[in-house]
């Protein structure tokens, strides 16, 4: 099962990555940063890494590129000048909305043919597996 989940995840991610790169010139790590900041504005890069379960180096590279491209803004916290606060710029918000629309369209296509009951069961199973994996992974 872990192998099959990995293959499914990689297949979906690769398909989506091609579409994002071709249409928006954005990588999967960059999109994940944009998606998290779209939902939870004002996070630090460390908090983005925690929420996405991405490597801190991958987040740092994505953040650097997104700042350079004007898609996110970085401010420094008043209390701790070492802590940066990240937010989507107007350009980043627009990109977020465009990609979110494409992502939802892809999700609809991917799940086409599954009944409402199957989708509900799938969601419950995913949540249970995630909770169980976190429990097993806890030292």
Phi and psi in radians as a Rosetta constraint file:
Dihedral C 1 N 2 CA 2 C 2 CIRCULARHARMONIC -0.994 0.35
Dihedral N 2 CA 2 C 2 N 3 CIRCULARHARMONIC -0.670 0.35
Dihedral C 2 N 3 CA 3 C 3 CIRCULARHARMONIC -1.099 0.35
Dihedral N 3 CA 3 C 3 N 4 CIRCULARHARMONIC -0.804 0.35
Dihedral C 3 N 4 CA 4 C 4 CIRCULARHARMONIC -1.134 0.35
Dihedral N 4 CA 4 C 4 N 5 CIRCULARHARMONIC -0.688 0.35
Dihedral C 4 N 5 CA 5 C 5 CIRCULARHARMONIC -1.116 0.35
Dihedral N 5 CA 5 C 5 N 6 CIRCULARHARMONIC -0.702 0.35
Dihedral C 5 N 6 CA 6 C 6 CIRCULARHARMONIC -1.118 0.35
Dihedral N 6 CA 6 C 6 N 7 CIRCULARHARMONIC -0.776 0.35
Dihedral C 6 N 7 CA 7 C 7 CIRCULARHARMONIC -1.087 0.35
Dihedral N 7 CA 7 C 7 N 8 CIRCULARHARMONIC -0.787 0.35
Dihedral C 7 N 8 CA 8 C 8 CIRCULARHARMONIC -1.056 0.35
Dihedral N 8 CA 8 C 8 N 9 CIRCULARHARMONIC -0.841 0.35
Dihedral C 8 N 9 CA 9 C 9 CIRCULARHARMONIC -1.043 0.35
Dihedral N 9 CA 9 C 9 N 10 CIRCULARHARMONIC -0.810 0.35
Dihedral C 9 N 10 CA 10 C 10 CIRCULARHARMONIC -1.149 0.35
Dihedral N 10 CA 10 C 10 N 11 CIRCULARHARMONIC -0.668 0.35
Dihedral C 10 N 11 CA 11 C 11 CIRCULARHARMONIC -1.124 0.35
Dihedral N 11 CA 11 C 11 N 12 CIRCULARHARMONIC -0.829 0.35
Dihedral C 11 N 12 CA 12 C 12 CIRCULARHARMONIC -1.114 0.35
Dihedral N 12 CA 12 C 12 N 13 CIRCULARHARMONIC -0.835 0.35
Dihedral C 12 N 13 CA 13 C 13 CIRCULARHARMONIC -1.061 0.35
Dihedral N 13 CA 13 C 13 N 14 CIRCULARHARMONIC -0.734 0.35
Dihedral C 13 N 14 CA 14 C 14 CIRCULARHARMONIC -1.133 0.35
Dihedral N 14 CA 14 C 14 N 15 CIRCULARHARMONIC -0.754 0.35
Dihedral C 14 N 15 CA 15 C 15 CIRCULARHARMONIC -1.084 0.35
Dihedral N 15 CA 15 C 15 N 16 CIRCULARHARMONIC -0.806 0.35
Dihedral C 15 N 16 CA 16 C 16 CIRCULARHARMONIC -1.162 0.35
Dihedral N 16 CA 16 C 16 N 17 CIRCULARHARMONIC -0.725 0.35
Dihedral C 16 N 17 CA 17 C 17 CIRCULARHARMONIC -1.051 0.35
Dihedral N 17 CA 17 C 17 N 18 CIRCULARHARMONIC -0.721 0.35
Dihedral C 17 N 18 CA 18 C 18 CIRCULARHARMONIC -1.063 0.35
Dihedral N 18 CA 18 C 18 N 19 CIRCULARHARMONIC -0.764 0.35
Dihedral C 18 N 19 CA 19 C 19 CIRCULARHARMONIC -1.141 0.35
Dihedral N 19 CA 19 C 19 N 20 CIRCULARHARMONIC -0.768 0.35
Dihedral C 19 N 20 CA 20 C 20 CIRCULARHARMONIC -1.137 0.35
Dihedral N 20 CA 20 C 20 N 21 CIRCULARHARMONIC -0.729 0.35
Dihedral C 20 N 21 CA 21 C 21 CIRCULARHARMONIC -1.179 0.35
Dihedral N 21 CA 21 C 21 N 22 CIRCULARHARMONIC -0.787 0.35
Dihedral C 21 N 22 CA 22 C 22 CIRCULARHARMONIC -1.121 0.35
Dihedral N 22 CA 22 C 22 N 23 CIRCULARHARMONIC -0.810 0.35
Dihedral C 22 N 23 CA 23 C 23 CIRCULARHARMONIC -1.524 0.35
Dihedral N 23 CA 23 C 23 N 24 CIRCULARHARMONIC -0.621 0.35
Dihedral C 23 N 24 CA 24 C 24 CIRCULARHARMONIC -2.093 0.35
Dihedral N 24 CA 24 C 24 N 25 CIRCULARHARMONIC -0.095 0.35
Dihedral C 24 N 25 CA 25 C 25 CIRCULARHARMONIC 0.988 0.35
Dihedral N 25 CA 25 C 25 N 26 CIRCULARHARMONIC 0.857 0.35
Dihedral C 25 N 26 CA 26 C 26 CIRCULARHARMONIC -2.358 0.35
Dihedral N 26 CA 26 C 26 N 27 CIRCULARHARMONIC 2.393 0.35
Dihedral C 26 N 27 CA 27 C 27 CIRCULARHARMONIC -1.491 0.35
Dihedral N 27 CA 27 C 27 N 28 CIRCULARHARMONIC 2.929 0.35
Dihedral C 27 N 28 CA 28 C 28 CIRCULARHARMONIC -1.051 0.35
Dihedral N 28 CA 28 C 28 N 29 CIRCULARHARMONIC -0.818 0.35
Dihedral C 28 N 29 CA 29 C 29 CIRCULARHARMONIC -1.028 0.35
Dihedral N 29 CA 29 C 29 N 30 CIRCULARHARMONIC -0.684 0.35
Dihedral C 29 N 30 CA 30 C 30 CIRCULARHARMONIC -1.118 0.35
Dihedral N 30 CA 30 C 30 N 31 CIRCULARHARMONIC -0.762 0.35
Dihedral C 30 N 31 CA 31 C 31 CIRCULARHARMONIC -1.094 0.35
Dihedral N 31 CA 31 C 31 N 32 CIRCULARHARMONIC -0.701 0.35
Dihedral C 31 N 32 CA 32 C 32 CIRCULARHARMONIC -1.085 0.35
Dihedral N 32 CA 32 C 32 N 33 CIRCULARHARMONIC -0.707 0.35
Dihedral C 32 N 33 CA 33 C 33 CIRCULARHARMONIC -1.106 0.35
Dihedral N 33 CA 33 C 33 N 34 CIRCULARHARMONIC -0.802 0.35
Dihedral C 33 N 34 CA 34 C 34 CIRCULARHARMONIC -1.063 0.35
Dihedral N 34 CA 34 C 34 N 35 CIRCULARHARMONIC -0.774 0.35
Dihedral C 34 N 35 CA 35 C 35 CIRCULARHARMONIC -1.092 0.35
Dihedral N 35 CA 35 C 35 N 36 CIRCULARHARMONIC -0.762 0.35
Dihedral C 35 N 36 CA 36 C 36 CIRCULARHARMONIC -1.178 0.35
Dihedral N 36 CA 36 C 36 N 37 CIRCULARHARMONIC -0.751 0.35
Dihedral C 36 N 37 CA 37 C 37 CIRCULARHARMONIC -1.212 0.35
Dihedral N 37 CA 37 C 37 N 38 CIRCULARHARMONIC -0.482 0.35
Dihedral C 37 N 38 CA 38 C 38 CIRCULARHARMONIC -1.154 0.35
Dihedral N 38 CA 38 C 38 N 39 CIRCULARHARMONIC -0.612 0.35
Dihedral C 38 N 39 CA 39 C 39 CIRCULARHARMONIC -1.571 0.35
Dihedral N 39 CA 39 C 39 N 40 CIRCULARHARMONIC -0.613 0.35
Dihedral C 39 N 40 CA 40 C 40 CIRCULARHARMONIC -2.269 0.35
Dihedral N 40 CA 40 C 40 N 41 CIRCULARHARMONIC 1.358 0.35
Dihedral C 40 N 41 CA 41 C 41 CIRCULARHARMONIC -1.134 0.35
Dihedral N 41 CA 41 C 41 N 42 CIRCULARHARMONIC 2.707 0.35
Dihedral C 41 N 42 CA 42 C 42 CIRCULARHARMONIC 1.449 0.35
Dihedral N 42 CA 42 C 42 N 43 CIRCULARHARMONIC 0.394 0.35
Dihedral C 42 N 43 CA 43 C 43 CIRCULARHARMONIC -1.543 0.35
Dihedral N 43 CA 43 C 43 N 44 CIRCULARHARMONIC 2.764 0.35
Dihedral C 43 N 44 CA 44 C 44 CIRCULARHARMONIC -1.509 0.35
Dihedral N 44 CA 44 C 44 N 45 CIRCULARHARMONIC 2.940 0.35
Dihedral C 44 N 45 CA 45 C 45 CIRCULARHARMONIC -1.087 0.35
Dihedral N 45 CA 45 C 45 N 46 CIRCULARHARMONIC -0.643 0.35
Dihedral C 45 N 46 CA 46 C 46 CIRCULARHARMONIC -1.106 0.35
Dihedral N 46 CA 46 C 46 N 47 CIRCULARHARMONIC -0.731 0.35
Dihedral C 46 N 47 CA 47 C 47 CIRCULARHARMONIC -1.172 0.35
Dihedral N 47 CA 47 C 47 N 48 CIRCULARHARMONIC -0.629 0.35
Dihedral C 47 N 48 CA 48 C 48 CIRCULARHARMONIC -1.087 0.35
Dihedral N 48 CA 48 C 48 N 49 CIRCULARHARMONIC -0.782 0.35
Dihedral C 48 N 49 CA 49 C 49 CIRCULARHARMONIC -1.057 0.35
Dihedral N 49 CA 49 C 49 N 50 CIRCULARHARMONIC -0.729 0.35
Dihedral C 49 N 50 CA 50 C 50 CIRCULARHARMONIC -1.134 0.35
Dihedral N 50 CA 50 C 50 N 51 CIRCULARHARMONIC -0.736 0.35
Dihedral C 50 N 51 CA 51 C 51 CIRCULARHARMONIC -1.273 0.35
Dihedral N 51 CA 51 C 51 N 52 CIRCULARHARMONIC -0.526 0.35
Dihedral C 51 N 52 CA 52 C 52 CIRCULARHARMONIC -1.684 0.35
Dihedral N 52 CA 52 C 52 N 53 CIRCULARHARMONIC -0.183 0.35
Dihedral C 52 N 53 CA 53 C 53 CIRCULARHARMONIC 1.035 0.35
Dihedral N 53 CA 53 C 53 N 54 CIRCULARHARMONIC 0.527 0.35
Dihedral C 53 N 54 CA 54 C 54 CIRCULARHARMONIC -1.639 0.35
Dihedral N 54 CA 54 C 54 N 55 CIRCULARHARMONIC 2.715 0.35
Dihedral C 54 N 55 CA 55 C 55 CIRCULARHARMONIC -1.112 0.35
Dihedral N 55 CA 55 C 55 N 56 CIRCULARHARMONIC 2.466 0.35
Dihedral C 55 N 56 CA 56 C 56 CIRCULARHARMONIC -1.054 0.35
Dihedral N 56 CA 56 C 56 N 57 CIRCULARHARMONIC -0.604 0.35
Dihedral C 56 N 57 CA 57 C 57 CIRCULARHARMONIC -1.158 0.35
Dihedral N 57 CA 57 C 57 N 58 CIRCULARHARMONIC -0.732 0.35
Dihedral C 57 N 58 CA 58 C 58 CIRCULARHARMONIC -1.115 0.35
Dihedral N 58 CA 58 C 58 N 59 CIRCULARHARMONIC -0.706 0.35
Dihedral C 58 N 59 CA 59 C 59 CIRCULARHARMONIC -1.128 0.35
Dihedral N 59 CA 59 C 59 N 60 CIRCULARHARMONIC -0.781 0.35
Dihedral C 59 N 60 CA 60 C 60 CIRCULARHARMONIC -1.045 0.35
Dihedral N 60 CA 60 C 60 N 61 CIRCULARHARMONIC -0.763 0.35
Dihedral C 60 N 61 CA 61 C 61 CIRCULARHARMONIC -1.107 0.35
Dihedral N 61 CA 61 C 61 N 62 CIRCULARHARMONIC -0.782 0.35
Dihedral C 61 N 62 CA 62 C 62 CIRCULARHARMONIC -1.096 0.35
Dihedral N 62 CA 62 C 62 N 63 CIRCULARHARMONIC -0.789 0.35
Dihedral C 62 N 63 CA 63 C 63 CIRCULARHARMONIC -1.060 0.35
Dihedral N 63 CA 63 C 63 N 64 CIRCULARHARMONIC -0.798 0.35
Dihedral C 63 N 64 CA 64 C 64 CIRCULARHARMONIC -1.006 0.35
Dihedral N 64 CA 64 C 64 N 65 CIRCULARHARMONIC -0.811 0.35
Dihedral C 64 N 65 CA 65 C 65 CIRCULARHARMONIC -1.159 0.35
Dihedral N 65 CA 65 C 65 N 66 CIRCULARHARMONIC -0.710 0.35
Dihedral C 65 N 66 CA 66 C 66 CIRCULARHARMONIC -1.159 0.35
Dihedral N 66 CA 66 C 66 N 67 CIRCULARHARMONIC -0.634 0.35
Dihedral C 66 N 67 CA 67 C 67 CIRCULARHARMONIC -1.156 0.35
Dihedral N 67 CA 67 C 67 N 68 CIRCULARHARMONIC -0.805 0.35
Dihedral C 67 N 68 CA 68 C 68 CIRCULARHARMONIC -1.023 0.35
Dihedral N 68 CA 68 C 68 N 69 CIRCULARHARMONIC -0.672 0.35
Dihedral C 68 N 69 CA 69 C 69 CIRCULARHARMONIC -1.482 0.35
Dihedral N 69 CA 69 C 69 N 70 CIRCULARHARMONIC 0.041 0.35
Dihedral C 69 N 70 CA 70 C 70 CIRCULARHARMONIC 1.302 0.35
Dihedral N 70 CA 70 C 70 N 71 CIRCULARHARMONIC 0.389 0.35
Dihedral C 70 N 71 CA 71 C 71 CIRCULARHARMONIC -1.654 0.35
Dihedral N 71 CA 71 C 71 N 72 CIRCULARHARMONIC -0.402 0.35
Dihedral C 71 N 72 CA 72 C 72 CIRCULARHARMONIC -2.328 0.35
Dihedral N 72 CA 72 C 72 N 73 CIRCULARHARMONIC 2.687 0.35
Dihedral C 72 N 73 CA 73 C 73 CIRCULARHARMONIC -1.911 0.35
Dihedral N 73 CA 73 C 73 N 74 CIRCULARHARMONIC 2.539 0.35
Dihedral C 73 N 74 CA 74 C 74 CIRCULARHARMONIC -2.147 0.35
Dihedral N 74 CA 74 C 74 N 75 CIRCULARHARMONIC 2.263 0.35
Dihedral C 74 N 75 CA 75 C 75 CIRCULARHARMONIC -2.108 0.35
Dihedral N 75 CA 75 C 75 N 76 CIRCULARHARMONIC 2.815 0.35
Dihedral C 75 N 76 CA 76 C 76 CIRCULARHARMONIC -1.869 0.35
Dihedral N 76 CA 76 C 76 N 77 CIRCULARHARMONIC 2.421 0.35
Dihedral C 76 N 77 CA 77 C 77 CIRCULARHARMONIC -1.120 0.35
Dihedral N 77 CA 77 C 77 N 78 CIRCULARHARMONIC 2.479 0.35
Dihedral C 77 N 78 CA 78 C 78 CIRCULARHARMONIC -1.119 0.35
Dihedral N 78 CA 78 C 78 N 79 CIRCULARHARMONIC -0.760 0.35
Dihedral C 78 N 79 CA 79 C 79 CIRCULARHARMONIC -1.264 0.35
Dihedral N 79 CA 79 C 79 N 80 CIRCULARHARMONIC -0.609 0.35
Dihedral C 79 N 80 CA 80 C 80 CIRCULARHARMONIC -2.393 0.35
Dihedral N 80 CA 80 C 80 N 81 CIRCULARHARMONIC 1.752 0.35
Dihedral C 80 N 81 CA 81 C 81 CIRCULARHARMONIC -1.130 0.35
Dihedral N 81 CA 81 C 81 N 82 CIRCULARHARMONIC -0.233 0.35
Dihedral C 81 N 82 CA 82 C 82 CIRCULARHARMONIC -1.395 0.35
Dihedral N 82 CA 82 C 82 N 83 CIRCULARHARMONIC -0.363 0.35
Dihedral C 82 N 83 CA 83 C 83 CIRCULARHARMONIC -1.584 0.35
Dihedral N 83 CA 83 C 83 N 84 CIRCULARHARMONIC 2.129 0.35
Dihedral C 83 N 84 CA 84 C 84 CIRCULARHARMONIC -1.731 0.35
Dihedral N 84 CA 84 C 84 N 85 CIRCULARHARMONIC 2.589 0.35
Dihedral C 84 N 85 CA 85 C 85 CIRCULARHARMONIC -1.975 0.35
Dihedral N 85 CA 85 C 85 N 86 CIRCULARHARMONIC 2.218 0.35
Dihedral C 85 N 86 CA 86 C 86 CIRCULARHARMONIC -1.898 0.35
Dihedral N 86 CA 86 C 86 N 87 CIRCULARHARMONIC 2.422 0.35
Dihedral C 86 N 87 CA 87 C 87 CIRCULARHARMONIC -2.496 0.35
Dihedral N 87 CA 87 C 87 N 88 CIRCULARHARMONIC 2.644 0.35
Dihedral C 87 N 88 CA 88 C 88 CIRCULARHARMONIC -1.205 0.35
Dihedral N 88 CA 88 C 88 N 89 CIRCULARHARMONIC 2.393 0.35
Dihedral C 88 N 89 CA 89 C 89 CIRCULARHARMONIC -1.363 0.35
Dihedral N 89 CA 89 C 89 N 90 CIRCULARHARMONIC 3.088 0.35
Dihedral C 89 N 90 CA 90 C 90 CIRCULARHARMONIC -1.046 0.35
Dihedral N 90 CA 90 C 90 N 91 CIRCULARHARMONIC -0.721 0.35
Dihedral C 90 N 91 CA 91 C 91 CIRCULARHARMONIC -1.084 0.35
Dihedral N 91 CA 91 C 91 N 92 CIRCULARHARMONIC -0.702 0.35
Dihedral C 91 N 92 CA 92 C 92 CIRCULARHARMONIC -1.181 0.35
Dihedral N 92 CA 92 C 92 N 93 CIRCULARHARMONIC -0.669 0.35
Dihedral C 92 N 93 CA 93 C 93 CIRCULARHARMONIC -1.128 0.35
Dihedral N 93 CA 93 C 93 N 94 CIRCULARHARMONIC -0.726 0.35
Dihedral C 93 N 94 CA 94 C 94 CIRCULARHARMONIC -1.106 0.35
Dihedral N 94 CA 94 C 94 N 95 CIRCULARHARMONIC -0.776 0.35
Dihedral C 94 N 95 CA 95 C 95 CIRCULARHARMONIC -1.094 0.35
Dihedral N 95 CA 95 C 95 N 96 CIRCULARHARMONIC -0.741 0.35
Dihedral C 95 N 96 CA 96 C 96 CIRCULARHARMONIC -0.966 0.35
Dihedral N 96 CA 96 C 96 N 97 CIRCULARHARMONIC -0.839 0.35
Dihedral C 96 N 97 CA 97 C 97 CIRCULARHARMONIC -1.137 0.35
Dihedral N 97 CA 97 C 97 N 98 CIRCULARHARMONIC -0.685 0.35
Dihedral C 97 N 98 CA 98 C 98 CIRCULARHARMONIC -1.177 0.35
Dihedral N 98 CA 98 C 98 N 99 CIRCULARHARMONIC -0.780 0.35
Dihedral C 98 N 99 CA 99 C 99 CIRCULARHARMONIC -1.219 0.35
Dihedral N 99 CA 99 C 99 N 100 CIRCULARHARMONIC -0.668 0.35
Dihedral C 99 N 100 CA 100 C 100 CIRCULARHARMONIC -1.038 0.35
Dihedral N 100 CA 100 C 100 N 101 CIRCULARHARMONIC -0.703 0.35
Dihedral C 100 N 101 CA 101 C 101 CIRCULARHARMONIC -1.086 0.35
Dihedral N 101 CA 101 C 101 N 102 CIRCULARHARMONIC -0.798 0.35
Dihedral C 101 N 102 CA 102 C 102 CIRCULARHARMONIC -1.121 0.35
Dihedral N 102 CA 102 C 102 N 103 CIRCULARHARMONIC -0.718 0.35
Dihedral C 102 N 103 CA 103 C 103 CIRCULARHARMONIC -1.115 0.35
Dihedral N 103 CA 103 C 103 N 104 CIRCULARHARMONIC -0.720 0.35
Dihedral C 103 N 104 CA 104 C 104 CIRCULARHARMONIC -1.167 0.35
Dihedral N 104 CA 104 C 104 N 105 CIRCULARHARMONIC -0.631 0.35
Dihedral C 104 N 105 CA 105 C 105 CIRCULARHARMONIC -1.128 0.35
Dihedral N 105 CA 105 C 105 N 106 CIRCULARHARMONIC -0.761 0.35
Dihedral C 105 N 106 CA 106 C 106 CIRCULARHARMONIC -1.105 0.35
Dihedral N 106 CA 106 C 106 N 107 CIRCULARHARMONIC -0.739 0.35
Dihedral C 106 N 107 CA 107 C 107 CIRCULARHARMONIC -1.054 0.35
Dihedral N 107 CA 107 C 107 N 108 CIRCULARHARMONIC -0.760 0.35
Dihedral C 107 N 108 CA 108 C 108 CIRCULARHARMONIC -1.036 0.35
Dihedral N 108 CA 108 C 108 N 109 CIRCULARHARMONIC -0.776 0.35
Dihedral C 108 N 109 CA 109 C 109 CIRCULARHARMONIC -1.123 0.35
Dihedral N 109 CA 109 C 109 N 110 CIRCULARHARMONIC -0.735 0.35
Dihedral C 109 N 110 CA 110 C 110 CIRCULARHARMONIC -1.108 0.35
Dihedral N 110 CA 110 C 110 N 111 CIRCULARHARMONIC -0.691 0.35
Dihedral C 110 N 111 CA 111 C 111 CIRCULARHARMONIC -1.593 0.35
Dihedral N 111 CA 111 C 111 N 112 CIRCULARHARMONIC -0.012 0.35
Dihedral C 111 N 112 CA 112 C 112 CIRCULARHARMONIC -0.993 0.35
Dihedral N 112 CA 112 C 112 N 113 CIRCULARHARMONIC 2.388 0.35
Dihedral C 112 N 113 CA 113 C 113 CIRCULARHARMONIC 1.691 0.35
Dihedral N 113 CA 113 C 113 N 114 CIRCULARHARMONIC -0.226 0.35
Dihedral C 113 N 114 CA 114 C 114 CIRCULARHARMONIC -1.592 0.35
Dihedral N 114 CA 114 C 114 N 115 CIRCULARHARMONIC 2.438 0.35
Dihedral C 114 N 115 CA 115 C 115 CIRCULARHARMONIC -1.345 0.35
Dihedral N 115 CA 115 C 115 N 116 CIRCULARHARMONIC 2.897 0.35
Dihedral C 115 N 116 CA 116 C 116 CIRCULARHARMONIC -1.029 0.35
Dihedral N 116 CA 116 C 116 N 117 CIRCULARHARMONIC -0.689 0.35
Dihedral C 116 N 117 CA 117 C 117 CIRCULARHARMONIC -1.133 0.35
Dihedral N 117 CA 117 C 117 N 118 CIRCULARHARMONIC -0.747 0.35
Dihedral C 117 N 118 CA 118 C 118 CIRCULARHARMONIC -1.113 0.35
Dihedral N 118 CA 118 C 118 N 119 CIRCULARHARMONIC -0.705 0.35
Dihedral C 118 N 119 CA 119 C 119 CIRCULARHARMONIC -1.122 0.35
Dihedral N 119 CA 119 C 119 N 120 CIRCULARHARMONIC -0.705 0.35
Dihedral C 119 N 120 CA 120 C 120 CIRCULARHARMONIC -1.123 0.35
Dihedral N 120 CA 120 C 120 N 121 CIRCULARHARMONIC -0.783 0.35
Dihedral C 120 N 121 CA 121 C 121 CIRCULARHARMONIC -1.098 0.35
Dihedral N 121 CA 121 C 121 N 122 CIRCULARHARMONIC -0.737 0.35
Dihedral C 121 N 122 CA 122 C 122 CIRCULARHARMONIC -1.042 0.35
Dihedral N 122 CA 122 C 122 N 123 CIRCULARHARMONIC -0.778 0.35
Dihedral C 122 N 123 CA 123 C 123 CIRCULARHARMONIC -1.090 0.35
Dihedral N 123 CA 123 C 123 N 124 CIRCULARHARMONIC -0.791 0.35
Dihedral C 123 N 124 CA 124 C 124 CIRCULARHARMONIC -1.075 0.35
Dihedral N 124 CA 124 C 124 N 125 CIRCULARHARMONIC -0.787 0.35
Dihedral C 124 N 125 CA 125 C 125 CIRCULARHARMONIC -1.106 0.35
Dihedral N 125 CA 125 C 125 N 126 CIRCULARHARMONIC -0.770 0.35
Dihedral C 125 N 126 CA 126 C 126 CIRCULARHARMONIC -1.042 0.35
Dihedral N 126 CA 126 C 126 N 127 CIRCULARHARMONIC -0.787 0.35
Dihedral C 126 N 127 CA 127 C 127 CIRCULARHARMONIC -1.090 0.35
Dihedral N 127 CA 127 C 127 N 128 CIRCULARHARMONIC -0.737 0.35
Dihedral C 127 N 128 CA 128 C 128 CIRCULARHARMONIC -1.145 0.35
Dihedral N 128 CA 128 C 128 N 129 CIRCULARHARMONIC -0.753 0.35
Dihedral C 128 N 129 CA 129 C 129 CIRCULARHARMONIC -1.120 0.35
Dihedral N 129 CA 129 C 129 N 130 CIRCULARHARMONIC -0.720 0.35
Dihedral C 129 N 130 CA 130 C 130 CIRCULARHARMONIC -1.106 0.35
Dihedral N 130 CA 130 C 130 N 131 CIRCULARHARMONIC -0.812 0.35
Dihedral C 130 N 131 CA 131 C 131 CIRCULARHARMONIC -1.069 0.35
Dihedral N 131 CA 131 C 131 N 132 CIRCULARHARMONIC -0.743 0.35
Dihedral C 131 N 132 CA 132 C 132 CIRCULARHARMONIC -1.156 0.35
Dihedral N 132 CA 132 C 132 N 133 CIRCULARHARMONIC -0.755 0.35
Dihedral C 132 N 133 CA 133 C 133 CIRCULARHARMONIC -1.086 0.35
Dihedral N 133 CA 133 C 133 N 134 CIRCULARHARMONIC -0.695 0.35
Dihedral C 133 N 134 CA 134 C 134 CIRCULARHARMONIC -1.147 0.35
Dihedral N 134 CA 134 C 134 N 135 CIRCULARHARMONIC -0.694 0.35
Dihedral C 134 N 135 CA 135 C 135 CIRCULARHARMONIC -1.135 0.35
Dihedral N 135 CA 135 C 135 N 136 CIRCULARHARMONIC -0.795 0.35
Dihedral C 135 N 136 CA 136 C 136 CIRCULARHARMONIC -1.138 0.35
Dihedral N 136 CA 136 C 136 N 137 CIRCULARHARMONIC -0.647 0.35
Dihedral C 136 N 137 CA 137 C 137 CIRCULARHARMONIC -1.324 0.35
Dihedral N 137 CA 137 C 137 N 138 CIRCULARHARMONIC -0.178 0.35
Dihedral C 137 N 138 CA 138 C 138 CIRCULARHARMONIC -1.337 0.35
Dihedral N 138 CA 138 C 138 N 139 CIRCULARHARMONIC 2.220 0.35
